C-alpha cells in the first residue's frame, strides 16, 4: 500500500510561472496580461445552469459542471451569482475556483503545477459528508486525500500515469470514476457532488479559455 501511494504522489520543486504552464499545455496562443487572474466556476446544482458574471467576464456553467478558467483583471468584485452577489478578490497570475454550493458559495485558490514532469490533482468535496479520495491501480487502492471536509478542496502533484479514482466515506465506497490518464503539466479536477441522498462525482481536465 505504501509503495502504491509513493507511485501516485510526487513532491514539488521550484515554482514555474503560470504563463509558461499554460503555453506548454497549448491552451492558448498568447500569454495572458500581467495583471490577469485565472478564474473558473464550479456549479454543484444538478438541475440548473449557473450564469455568473465577474466584471466583464461571463460564465455559463451547466448543471454539475466546471467551467474553463477565464482571464479576470486583478482586483475586488461583487460577482453576480445565482440568487445574489458574492464579494471576491483576485491577485494577478493566480488561479481561483468560484464554488457555488447550497451550503454556501465560496472562492477557493488553486495551486499551480510546480514541477513540469508532474500532473496536478485537484479534489473538491461539495457534498455534506467528509470524503477520502483514493487512487486505484491494478485493483489496489491507496488514499491520496483523507477526510476532506464538506465544501473544502485539496490538491497535490502526482506522477503522470493512468489511474482510477474512488470516493470513500469511512470504509464504504461512495463512488468510483472511470480510469483517466494523468499527463505532465496537466491538471485534473475531481468533483464530488451531493445528489439527493446519494454522492456522485465527475472528473475533468483543467483548461484555460482562449481570450
C-alpha positions as protocol buffer text, in pm:
chain_id: "A"
residue {
  index: 1
  type: UNK
  ca { x: 0 y: 0 z: 0 }
}
residue {
  index: 2
  type: UNK
  ca { x: 279 y: 245 z: 84 }
}
residue {
  index: 3
  type: UNK
  ca { x: 453 y: 160 z: -243 }
}
residue {
  index: 4
  type: UNK
  ca { x: 133 y: 237 z: -434 }
}
residue {
  index: 5
  type: UNK
  ca { x: 98 y: 571 z: -257 }
}
residue {
  index: 6
  type: UNK
  ca { x: 460 y: 661 z: -342 }
}
residue {
  index: 7
  type: UNK
  ca { x: 386 y: 575 z: -705 }
}
residue {
  index: 8
  type: UNK
  ca { x: 89 y: 812 z: -713 }
}
residue {
  index: 9
  type: UNK
  ca { x: 219 y: 1103 z: -508 }
}
residue {
  index: 10
  type: UNK
  ca { x: 508 y: 1322 z: -616 }
}
residue {
  index: 11
  type: UNK
  ca { x: 680 y: 1607 z: -435 }
}
residue {
  index: 12
  type: UNK
  ca { x: 702 y: 1963 z: -559 }
}
residue {
  index: 13
  type: UNK
  ca { x: 1006 y: 2154 z: -680 }
}
residue {
  index: 14
  type: UNK
  ca { x: 1071 y: 2514 z: -782 }
}
residue {
  index: 15
  type: UNK
  ca { x: 758 y: 2702 z: -887 }
}
residue {
  index: 16
  type: UNK
  ca { x: 703 y: 2755 z: -1259 }
}
residue {
  index: 17
  type: UNK
  ca { x: 534 y: 3073 z: -1373 }
}
residue {
  index: 18
  type: UNK
  ca { x: 169 y: 3040 z: -1471 }
}
residue {
  index: 19
  type: UNK
  ca { x: 202 y: 3173 z: -1830 }
}
residue {
  index: 20
  type: UNK
  ca { x: 467 y: 2910 z: -1908 }
}
residue {
  index: 21
  type: UNK
  ca { x: 244 y: 2630 z: -1775 }
}
residue {
  index: 22
  type: UNK
  ca { x: -49 y: 2736 z: -1989 }
}
residue {
  index: 23
  type: UNK
  ca { x: 157 y: 2783 z: -2304 }
}
residue {
  index: 24
  type: UNK
  ca { x: 322 y: 2442 z: -2269 }
}
residue {
  index: 25
  type: UNK
  ca { x: -21 y: 2285 z: -2234 }
}
residue {
  index: 26
  type: UNK
  ca { x: -123 y: 2451 z: -2562 }
}
residue {
  index: 27
  type: UNK
  ca { x: -428 y: 2610 z: -2404 }
}
residue {
  index: 28
  type: UNK
  ca { x: -399 y: 2948 z: -2570 }
}
residue {
  index: 29
  type: UNK
  ca { x: -177 y: 3116 z: -2827 }
}
residue {
  index: 30
  type: UNK
  ca { x: -83 y: 3434 z: -2643 }
}
residue {
  index: 31
  type: UNK
  ca { x: 25 y: 3484 z: -2281 }
}
residue {
  index: 32
  type: UNK
  ca { x: -231 y: 3647 z: -2050 }
}
residue {
  index: 33
  type: UNK
  ca { x: -197 y: 4011 z: -1947 }
}
residue {
  index: 34
  type: UNK
  ca { x: 38 y: 4050 z: -1648 }
}
residue {
  index: 35
  type: UNK
  ca { x: -245 y: 4184 z: -1431 }
}
residue {
  index: 36
  type: UNK
  ca { x: -478 y: 3891 z: -1509 }
}
residue {
  index: 37
  type: UNK
  ca { x: -603 y: 3627 z: -1266 }
}
residue {
  index: 38
  type: UNK
  ca { x: -738 y: 3289 z: -1378 }
}
residue {
  index: 39
  type: UNK
  ca { x: -1095 y: 3229 z: -1258 }
}
residue {
  index: 40
  type: UNK
  ca { x: -1343 y: 2946 z: -1316 }
}
residue {
  index: 41
  type: UNK
  ca { x: -1683 y: 2844 z: -1177 }
}
residue {
  index: 42
  type: UNK
  ca { x: -1792 y: 2514 z: -1023 }
}
residue {
  index: 43
  type: UNK
  ca { x: -2170 y: 2465 z: -1036 }
}
residue {
  index: 44
  type: UNK
  ca { x: -2289 y: 2196 z: -794 }
}
residue {
  index: 45
  type: UNK
  ca { x: -2658 y: 2230 z: -880 }
}
residue {
  index: 46
  type: UNK
  ca { x: -2751 y: 1904 z: -1054 }
}
residue {
  index: 47
  type: UNK
  ca { x: -3054 y: 2052 z: -1233 }
}
residue {
  index: 48
  type: UNK
  ca { x: -2990 y: 2415 z: -1328 }
}
residue {
  index: 49
  type: UNK
  ca { x: -2730 y: 2601 z: -1532 }
}
residue {
  index: 50
  type: UNK
  ca { x: -2542 y: 2874 z: -1345 }
}
residue {
  index: 51
  type: UNK
  ca { x: -2481 y: 3214 z: -1502 }
}
residue {
  index: 52
  type: UNK
  ca { x: -2201 y: 3406 z: -1328 }
}
residue {
  index: 53
  type: UNK
  ca { x: -2051 y: 3745 z: -1410 }
}
residue {
  index: 54
  type: UNK
  ca { x: -1722 y: 3876 z: -1274 }
}
residue {
  index: 55
  type: UNK
  ca { x: -1662 y: 4224 z: -1406 }
}
residue {
  index: 56
  type: UNK
  ca { x: -1680 y: 4197 z: -1784 }
}
residue {
  index: 57
  type: UNK
  ca { x: -1630 y: 3818 z: -1786 }
}
residue {
  index: 58
  type: UNK
  ca { x: -1932 y: 3587 z: -1808 }
}
residue {
  index: 59
  type: UNK
  ca { x: -1957 y: 3216 z: -1729 }
}
residue {
  index: 60
  type: UNK
  ca { x: -2244 y: 2985 z: -1828 }
}
residue {
  index: 61
  type: UNK
  ca { x: -2187 y: 2658 z: -1643 }
}
residue {
  index: 62
  type: UNK
  ca { x: -2405 y: 2351 z: -1698 }
}
residue {
  index: 63
  type: UNK
  ca { x: -2555 y: 2156 z: -1407 }
}
residue {
  index: 64
  type: UNK
  ca { x: -2289 y: 1966 z: -1212 }
}
residue {
  index: 65
  type: UNK
  ca { x: -2025 y: 2135 z: -1426 }
}
residue {
  index: 66
  type: UNK
  ca { x: -1688 y: 2308 z: -1407 }
}
residue {
  index: 67
  type: UNK
  ca { x: -1601 y: 2587 z: -1648 }
}
residue {
  index: 68
  type: UNK
  ca { x: -1259 y: 2653 z: -1803 }
}
residue {
  index: 69
  type: UNK
  ca { x: -1053 y: 2928 z: -1643 }
}
residue {
  index: 70
  type: UNK
  ca { x: -1116 y: 3275 z: -1781 }
}
residue {
  index: 71
  type: UNK
  ca { x: -900 y: 3588 z: -1756 }
}
residue {
  index: 72
  type: UNK
  ca { x: -1014 y: 3843 z: -1497 }
}
residue {
  index: 73
  type: UNK
  ca { x: -826 y: 4163 z: -1419 }
}
residue {
  index: 74
  type: UNK
  ca { x: -690 y: 4150 z: -1065 }
}
residue {
  index: 75
  type: UNK
  ca { x: -891 y: 4334 z: -802 }
}
residue {
  index: 76
  type: UNK
  ca { x: -1210 y: 4311 z: -599 }
}
residue {
  index: 77
  type: UNK
  ca { x: -1556 y: 4249 z: -745 }
}
residue {
  index: 78
  type: UNK
  ca { x: -1913 y: 4178 z: -648 }
}
residue {
  index: 79
  type: UNK
  ca { x: -1960 y: 3870 z: -863 }
}
residue {
  index: 80
  type: UNK
  ca { x: -2314 y: 3818 z: -987 }
}
residue {
  index: 81
  type: UNK
  ca { x: -2409 y: 3460 z: -892 }
}
residue {
  index: 82
  type: UNK
  ca { x: -2744 y: 3278 z: -888 }
}
residue {
  index: 83
  type: UNK
  ca { x: -2952 y: 3432 z: -610 }
}
residue {
  index: 84
  type: UNK
  ca { x: -2738 y: 3737 z: -542 }
}
residue {
  index: 85
  type: UNK
  ca { x: -2379 y: 3860 z: -533 }
}
residue {
  index: 86
  type: UNK
  ca { x: -2054 y: 3722 z: -392 }
}
residue {
  index: 87
  type: UNK
  ca { x: -1768 y: 3954 z: -287 }
}
residue {
  index: 88
  type: UNK
  ca { x: -1447 y: 3826 z: -447 }
}
residue {
  index: 89
  type: UNK
  ca { x: -1086 y: 3942 z: -465 }
}
residue {
  index: 90
  type: UNK
  ca { x: -823 y: 3813 z: -706 }
}
residue {
  index: 91
  type: UNK
  ca { x: -447 y: 3854 z: -733 }
}
residue {
  index: 92
  type: UNK
  ca { x: -261 y: 3861 z: -1063 }
}
residue {
  index: 93
  type: UNK
  ca { x: -123 y: 3536 z: -1203 }
}
residue {
  index: 94
  type: UNK
  ca { x: -313 y: 3315 z: -957 }
}
residue {
  index: 95
  type: UNK
  ca { x: -582 y: 3051 z: -1013 }
}
residue {
  index: 96
  type: UNK
  ca { x: -925 y: 3058 z: -845 }
}
residue {
  index: 97
  type: UNK
  ca { x: -1242 y: 2847 z: -842 }
}
residue {
  index: 98
  type: UNK
  ca { x: -1575 y: 3007 z: -751 }
}
residue {
  index: 99
  type: UNK
  ca { x: -1769 y: 2730 z: -577 }
}
residue {
  index: 100
  type: UNK
  ca { x: -2148 y: 2754 z: -600 }
}
residue {
  index: 101
  type: UNK
  ca { x: -2292 y: 2529 z: -330 }
}
residue {
  index: 102
  type: UNK
  ca { x: -2616 y: 2510 z: -135 }
}
residue {
  index: 103
  type: UNK
  ca { x: -2422 y: 2517 z: 191 }
}
residue {
  index: 104
  type: UNK
  ca { x: -2262 y: 2850 z: 95 }
}
residue {
  index: 105
  type: UNK
  ca { x: -2075 y: 2992 z: -203 }
}
residue {
  index: 106
  type: UNK
  ca { x: -1700 y: 3036 z: -169 }
}
residue {
  index: 107
  type: UNK
  ca { x: -1381 y: 3125 z: -354 }
}
residue {
  index: 108
  type: UNK
  ca { x: -1100 y: 2867 z: -346 }
}
residue {
  index: 109
  type: UNK
  ca { x: -743 y: 2930 z: -459 }
}
residue {
  index: 110
  type: UNK
  ca { x: -594 y: 2658 z: -680 }
}
residue {
  index: 111
  type: UNK
  ca { x: -222 y: 2583 z: -659 }
}
residue {
  index: 112
  type: UNK
  ca { x: -36 y: 2584 z: -993 }
}
residue {
  index: 113
  type: UNK
  ca { x: 171 y: 2285 z: -1102 }
}
residue {
  index: 114
  type: UNK
  ca { x: 525 y: 2343 z: -979 }
}
residue {
  index: 115
  type: UNK
  ca { x: 723 y: 2064 z: -1143 }
}
residue {
  index: 116
  type: UNK
  ca { x: 695 y: 2024 z: -1525 }
}
residue {
  index: 117
  type: UNK
  ca { x: 726 y: 1644 z: -1506 }
}
residue {
  index: 118
  type: UNK
  ca { x: 424 y: 1612 z: -1276 }
}
residue {
  index: 119
  type: UNK
  ca { x: 48 y: 1630 z: -1317 }
}
residue {
  index: 120
  type: UNK
  ca { x: -182 y: 1821 z: -1084 }
}
residue {
  index: 121
  type: UNK
  ca { x: -470 y: 1659 z: -895 }
}
residue {
  index: 122
  type: UNK
  ca { x: -745 y: 1883 z: -755 }
}
residue {
  index: 123
  type: UNK
  ca { x: -1026 y: 1742 z: -540 }
}
residue {
  index: 124
  type: UNK
  ca { x: -1340 y: 1937 z: -445 }
}
residue {
  index: 125
  type: UNK
  ca { x: -1577 y: 1788 z: -190 }
}
residue {
  index: 126
  type: UNK
  ca { x: -1906 y: 1972 z: -236 }
}
residue {
  index: 127
  type: UNK
  ca { x: -2113 y: 1706 z: -54 }
}
residue {
  index: 128
  type: UNK
  ca { x: -2240 y: 1710 z: 303 }
}
residue {
  index: 129
  type: UNK
  ca { x: -2001 y: 1431 z: 412 }
}
residue {
  index: 130
  type: UNK
  ca { x: -1623 y: 1420 z: 475 }
}
residue {
  index: 131
  type: UNK
  ca { x: -1469 y: 1212 z: 198 }
}
residue {
  index: 132
  type: UNK
  ca { x: -1146 y: 1031 z: 113 }
}
residue {
  index: 133
  type: UNK
  ca { x: -1014 y: 1030 z: -242 }
}
residue {
  index: 134
  type: UNK
  ca { x: -830 y: 709 z: -325 }
}
residue {
  index: 135
  type: UNK
  ca { x: -618 y: 607 z: -621 }
}
residue {
  index: 136
  type: UNK
  ca { x: -686 y: 263 z: -768 }
}
residue {
  index: 137
  type: UNK
  ca { x: -417 y: 90 z: -972 }
}
residue {
  index: 138
  type: UNK
  ca { x: -422 y: -279 z: -1067 }
}
residue {
  index: 139
  type: UNK
  ca { x: -705 y: -340 z: -822 }
}
residue {
  index: 140
  type: UNK
  ca { x: -521 y: -190 z: -524 }
}
residue {
  index: 141
  type: UNK
  ca { x: -623 y: 133 z: -352 }
}
residue {
  index: 142
  type: UNK
  ca { x: -437 y: 399 z: -156 }
}
residue {
  index: 143
  type: UNK
  ca { x: -571 y: 720 z: -4 }
}
residue {
  index: 144
  type: UNK
  ca { x: -446 y: 1036 z: -174 }
}
residue {
  index: 145
  type: UNK
  ca { x: -660 y: 1276 z: 34 }
}
residue {
  index: 146
  type: UNK
  ca { x: -818 y: 1179 z: 365 }
}
residue {
  index: 147
  type: UNK
  ca { x: -1132 y: 1319 z: 531 }
}
residue {
  index: 148
  type: UNK
  ca { x: -1167 y: 1627 z: 310 }
}
residue {
  index: 149
  type: UNK
  ca { x: -1438 y: 1835 z: 477 }
}
residue {
  index: 150
  type: UNK
  ca { x: -1765 y: 1936 z: 309 }
}
residue {
  index: 151
  type: UNK
  ca { x: -1714 y: 2248 z: 98 }
}
residue {
  index: 152
  type: UNK
  ca { x: -1333 y: 2210 z: 109 }
}
residue {
  index: 153
  type: UNK
  ca { x: -1072 y: 2132 z: -154 }
}
residue {
  index: 154
  type: UNK
  ca { x: -734 y: 1959 z: -162 }
}
residue {
  index: 155
  type: UNK
  ca { x: -461 y: 1940 z: -425 }
}
residue {
  index: 156
  type: UNK
  ca { x: -119 y: 1792 z: -482 }
}
residue {
  index: 157
  type: UNK
  ca { x: 120 y: 1697 z: -759 }
}
residue {
  index: 158
  type: UNK
  ca { x: 124 y: 1336 z: -878 }
}
residue {
  index: 159
  type: UNK
  ca { x: 318 y: 1123 z: -1122 }
}
residue {
  index: 160
  type: UNK
  ca { x: 187 y: 1102 z: -1477 }
}
residue {
  index: 161
  type: UNK
  ca { x: 20 y: 766 z: -1546 }
}
residue {
  index: 162
  type: UNK
  ca { x: -323 y: 606 z: -1581 }
}
residue {
  index: 163
  type: UNK
  ca { x: -526 y: 576 z: -1262 }
}
residue {
  index: 164
  type: UNK
  ca { x: -883 y: 537 z: -1136 }
}
residue {
  index: 165
  type: UNK
  ca { x: -1017 y: 748 z: -850 }
}
residue {
  index: 166
  type: UNK
  ca { x: -1252 y: 622 z: -581 }
}
residue {
  index: 167
  type: UNK
  ca { x: -1450 y: 831 z: -332 }
}
residue {
  index: 168
  type: UNK
  ca { x: -1492 y: 675 z: 10 }
}
residue {
  index: 169
  type: UNK
  ca { x: -1678 y: 767 z: 327 }
}
residue {
  index: 170
  type: UNK
  ca { x: -1503 y: 582 z: 605 }
}
residue {
  index: 171
  type: UNK
  ca { x: -1470 y: 219 z: 493 }
}
residue {
  index: 172
  type: UNK
  ca { x: -1757 y: 245 z: 242 }
}
residue {
  index: 173
  type: UNK
  ca { x: -1706 y: 325 z: -126 }
}
residue {
  index: 174
  type: UNK
  ca { x: -1925 y: 620 z: -222 }
}
residue {
  index: 175
  type: UNK
  ca { x: -1846 y: 647 z: -594 }
}
residue {
  index: 176
  type: UNK
  ca { x: -1590 y: 514 z: -842 }
}
residue {
  index: 177
  type: UNK
  ca { x: -1480 y: 706 z: -1151 }
}
residue {
  index: 178
  type: UNK
  ca { x: -1352 y: 559 z: -1478 }
}
residue {
  index: 179
  type: UNK
  ca { x: -977 y: 549 z: -1533 }
}
residue {
  index: 180
  type: UNK
  ca { x: -805 y: 862 z: -1658 }
}
residue {
  index: 181
  type: UNK
  ca { x: -457 y: 928 z: -1795 }
}
residue {
  index: 182
  type: UNK
  ca { x: -273 y: 1186 z: -1584 }
}
residue {
  index: 183
  type: UNK
  ca { x: -36 y: 1381 z: -1808 }
}
residue {
  index: 184
  type: UNK
  ca { x: 262 y: 1603 z: -1736 }
}
residue {
  index: 185
  type: UNK
  ca { x: 183 y: 1972 z: -1679 }
}
residue {
  index: 186
  type: UNK
  ca { x: -188 y: 1893 z: -1697 }
}
residue {
  index: 187
  type: UNK
  ca { x: -434 y: 1935 z: -1412 }
}
residue {
  index: 188
  type: UNK
  ca { x: -727 y: 1702 z: -1346 }
}
residue {
  index: 189
  type: UNK
  ca { x: -1013 y: 1805 z: -1119 }
}
residue {
  index: 190
  type: UNK
  ca { x: -1228 y: 1550 z: -936 }
}
residue {
  index: 191
  type: UNK
  ca { x: -1555 y: 1690 z: -801 }
}
residue {
  index: 192
  type: UNK
  ca { x: -1780 y: 1510 z: -551 }
}
residue {
  index: 193
  type: UNK
  ca { x: -2142 y: 1628 z: -562 }
}
residue {
  index: 194
  type: UNK
  ca { x: -2444 y: 1565 z: -341 }
}
residue {
  index: 195
  type: UNK
  ca { x: -2740 y: 1442 z: -546 }
}
residue {
  index: 196
  type: UNK
  ca { x: -3026 y: 1396 z: -304 }
}
residue {
  index: 197
  type: UNK
  ca { x: -2916 y: 1130 z: -57 }
}
residue {
  index: 198
  type: UNK
  ca { x: -2655 y: 993 z: -297 }
}
residue {
  index: 199
  type: UNK
  ca { x: -2300 y: 1103 z: -371 }
}
residue {
  index: 200
  type: UNK
  ca { x: -2190 y: 1127 z: -730 }
}
residue {
  index: 201
  type: UNK
  ca { x: -1877 y: 1267 z: -894 }
}
residue {
  index: 202
  type: UNK
  ca { x: -1718 y: 1376 z: -1218 }
}
residue {
  index: 203
  type: UNK
  ca { x: -1363 y: 1441 z: -1334 }
}
residue {
  index: 204
  type: UNK
  ca { x: -1235 y: 1682 z: -1596 }
}
residue {
  index: 205
  type: UNK
  ca { x: -908 y: 1806 z: -1740 }
}
residue {
  index: 206
  type: UNK
  ca { x: -838 y: 2166 z: -1641 }
}
residue {
  index: 207
  type: UNK
  ca { x: -848 y: 2413 z: -1926 }
}
residue {
  index: 208
  type: UNK
  ca { x: -799 y: 2784 z: -1991 }
}
residue {
  index: 209
  type: UNK
  ca { x: -1041 y: 2955 z: -2228 }
}
residue {
  index: 210
  type: UNK
  ca { x: -891 y: 3131 z: -2528 }
}
residue {
  index: 211
  type: UNK
  ca { x: -913 y: 3510 z: -2491 }
}
